[in-house]
Every structure is written in structure tokens, then in C-alpha cells.
Amino acid sequence: MNIMADSTSRLFQIIEFLANSKDWVSLRTMARDLHISAASAYRSLNSLKELGYVRQHTQDSKYQLTLKIAWVSAQVLENVQLRQIAHPFLQSLTSLTNETTHLAVLEGREFVYIDKVDNTQAMRMRSRVGQRGQLHCTAAGKSMLAFMPESELAPMLNVLKFQPVTENTITDARKFQEHLTKVRRLGYAVDDEENEVGIRCVGSPIYDHAGRLAGALSISGWTITMTRERVPQLAPELLQTCQRISNELGFNGEKRKE
């Protein structure tokens, strides 16, 4: 086992050890029970503290997991639930449009595809489940940005780099914000060969039971079949499908403002 793998393994050992502990744990106890050196345990705990997964008592310097672990678990469970609920709708939408459908969720400054249903055409999308994508040049990404609460959107726009991917990519921050206004008015976003030449997509957001942005659904196709004229024809089906998925997640129509 190399040094990096050993270090990663130790981090998870410590997380599991703390998760099974009923109370705060001292460095000495942890090192003894895990059969590792106090120095190694200390380094690992410091890393976990910096990441926000562990906290240290101010009086006796003992350690305990934070609720960030619970947040991570909740995110995983929500994504699993979203995929299970949404998958039949993706299948129906692909069957209706004969275009590829994607289900995406936010992850930091990017999104991740968590589900995909291919069409029956000879030329298929190269995208895959688990693939990451940029927010500023994709239909899924732009639709999530447009309908994100303002308190979350502003800091997100500050860190996006608006790098050109194709000659159609919007790279000016002011023009991009104007573009998001149009997306909000329509209810959906269009990627007009902004992420990949020859590919056009339309995307719209999905909401959960608390009115929070849960993800986005997109329809993607080669420009030969996904023509500009076809986009507004497909948009109502996309919006209706997103509404149905949101309803299945418990969304009652009230979006979270902050």
C-alpha cells in the first residue's frame, strides 16, 4: 500500500472509529485502539478538522465528528432517491423525443450526471453517468444557476471562470447574467453548441419537498435532429416532466427564496 492510500485508509478508520464512539475521544485512546502512532492520528485529525468533519473540545482537546458527515450521507441518499424517482420519466421523455435525456445535480462549481437514457439513433452522446460538466455552457448547468436562490447565485457567479469551450460559449459575466434572466422567463435553458459543436440541449430545474433546487433534467441531441425550431416544441414536454418529478419529490410549488 502506497503512502497516499495508507493515509486515506487511516482517515476513514478514524471517521468510522469516531462514528462508533458515544462520547468525545482522546488522541491517546484513538491511537491505542486503532494501533497507529499518535503522530499519525494527530495529522489525520487535523486534516479532518480543516475539512470540517471533526471538532475538538476546547477544554480537554478530545475529538468528535461534526454533523457534516450527516450532511454528506443525506446528499447521497437524496441523489439515490432522485435517480430512482426520475428514471422512468427520463425513459418516457427519451421514448417520446428520440433524444438523449440526462439527470444532473450540482456538485460545487460543476454538475454531475447521475442518470442518462440514450436514444435509438446511430450516433449517441458521449456523455456518461458520473461525468462532470461546466455550469456556464450547458443547458443543465444554466437552468440550475438561473433558478438558484440569489444568496447562492451571487457567490457562484463570482467563482465561475466563463472559459470558452466553443465559439458559442458566453464568456462575458454581464451578458451571462442577462442570459439567465431570459432563462428564468422561459423556464428552461438552451445550450446552442456552447459546450460541444454539433450538440444542442434544452434543460430545466427540478425541486425537492422543501422547494430547494434538487437538480436538472436535459434533452440533448445532434443539431441535425435537435434543430433550433424543435427546441420550443420540446420545451413544454421537458417542463411538464420536471414538474412531475418535482411533485414526486414532494414539491408543492413554493420555491425556497434563500
N, C-alpha and C positions, 0 to 999 in steps of 0.2 A: 504494500500500500504506500503510495507516494505521500509527501508531506501535506499537500493540499487536501487530498482525500482523507487523510488522517485527521486533519483539522476540522473538516466538515463533519466527519463522523462524530468527533468529540462534541461539536456544537449541538448536534441532535441528541446525543447521550445526555447532555446537561439539560436540554429542554425537556426531555422525557422524564428525567430524574426530578426536576422541579415540578413538573405537572403531577407527578405521583406523590409529592410531598404535601402534607396537610398544613404545614406551617413554614415560616421563614427558615432558610437553611444556611449554615455557616460554610465558609470556604473549606475549612478543615474537614468537616463531615462529608461534604461532597467529594473532595479529592480522595478521602479514605474509601468511601463506598463505591466509587467508580474506578478505583485502582489507577488513578492518574496523579501526576505530580501537582502540587499546589500551584506552581508557576503556570502550568498548562491550563489548569482550571481558571486561574485568575485572568489569563489572557482571553480565554473564551468568554468568560462572563463580562469582561469589559467590552468585547465586540457586541455581545447581545444587549448590553446596556446602551451602547451608542445607537443601535438599531431600534431601540425602544421595546424590546421583548422581555427585558429583565430590569427590575428596580432593586435598589439597595437601601436597607434600613439605615436611617441617619444615626441611630444610637449604637447599635451593636454590629453594623456592617454586614448583616445577613442578607440573603438574596431570596427573591420571589419572582415568579412570572408576572408580567402585566397582562391586561386584557387584550393586548394586540394579537395574541395568539388566538383568542376567541374571535376577533375580527377576521383574521385570515381564514379560520375554519368556516365562518359564516359566509365569506365571499365564495369559497369553494362550493359550499352547499347550495348557495343561490345560483351559481353558474350551472351546476348539475341540474337543478330544478328548472331553470330557464331552458336549457337544452332539451330536456325531456318534454316539456310542455310545447316548445316551439317546433320541434322536429316534424310532427305531422303537418303543421301549417306550411313549413318550407317545402315539404313534398307536394302538397296541393298546389302551391304557387308555382313551383317548377313545372308540374304537370300542365297547369293552365297556360303558362307563358312560353314553355320550352326554352327557358333561360336558366342560368345557374343562380341559385339563391344562397346567401351567406348569412350567418348569425354571428354578430361580433359584440364584444364587451370591452369597455375601457380598461386599460392597464397602464397607469402612469401617463406618459405623454404619447402613448400609442394605443392601438386597439389590438385585440387578438381574436381570430376566428375560432369559435368554439363549435361550429357546425357548418356543414355545406352539403347541398344536394345538387348534383350535376344534371345538366340537360341531356338530351339524347342526340345532340349534334355530334358530327365527326370531330370537330375542333373544340376541345374542352378547356376550361380555365385552368391555369397552372397553380392557382391558389390551393391551399391545403389547411386542414384543421390544425390549429396551433401556430399558424403563421401570423406574424405581427405586421401591422400596417401603419402608415402615417395618417394623421388626422386631417391635415390641411389639403390633401389632394385626392381624397376618396369620398364616395357617397356616404358610406357608413360613418366615417370619421367626421365629416362635415355636419351630418344630421345630428350626431351626438353633441358636437360643440354648439350648434345653433340652439338646441333646446336644453342646454346645461344651465343651472341657476347662475345668475350674474356673479355671485360671490365665488363661484368656482371657475367661471369662464375667463374673467379678467386675469387671474394669475396664470391660467393655462396659456392664454394668448401671449403672455409676456415671455414664456419659455419656449414657445414654438419657433423654429428657425425658418420656416417658409422656404425651404430649399427647393429649387426647381427640379422636377423629376422628368417632365416633358416640357415642350414649348408652350403647352396649355396650362401648366400649373400656375395658380395665383401665388405670387411671391411678395406682393405688397401688403403689409399688415392692414393699412387703411381700406384698401379695396376688398380685402378678405372680410373685414367686419361688415362692409356694405353687402357683400355676397351673403353673409349669414342672415342679414335682415331679410333678404329675398327668400332664403330657405325657410325662415320662420313663417313668412307669409304664405308660401306654398304648402308647407307641412312636410316637404321632402327635399333632399339634396340630390344634385346630379354631378357625377364625375364624367365630364366630357373629354375623355382621353387625357386627363390630368395626371393620372398615375401610371398609365401604360398606353402607348399608342395602339389604336385599334380596338380598345375596350371602352365601352360606355356603361355606366352603372347609375342606378337610382336607389336611394336609401332613405329610411325613415326610422325614428326612435321608438323604443319600447319602454314602458313604465311598469314599476312594481306596485305592490299593495300600498306602499307609503307615498306614492306619487314621485318616487325617485327614478332617475334615468337608469334603466336596467341593461340597456344595450341597444343594438340597432339591427335591422333586417335590410338586406340589399338584394337587388336583382341585377345581375351582371351579364353582359353579352358582347359578342363581337359587333362592331359598328355596322356590319353588313346586315345583321338581323335586328340589333338594338339601334334603330335609327333615331334621329332627333324627334321625328314625328311620332314615333312609337312611345317615347318616354311619357308624355302626358296621358297616353292611353293606358299605360301600365300603372301609373301613379295611384289611381283610385283603388285598384286591387291591392297594391302594396300597403296603402294607408289602412284599408279595411282589415288586412291580415295583421298588421301591427296592433290595431285596436283590439282584435280578437285575442291575440297573445297577451296583451296587457290586461285585458279583462280576466283571462285565465289565471294571471298572476295576482289578481285581486285589486287591480287599479279601478278606482271609482270615478275617474275623470278630473280629480283635483291634483294638479302637479305641485310638487314641492317648490317653494319660492327661494329658499335659502339652503 
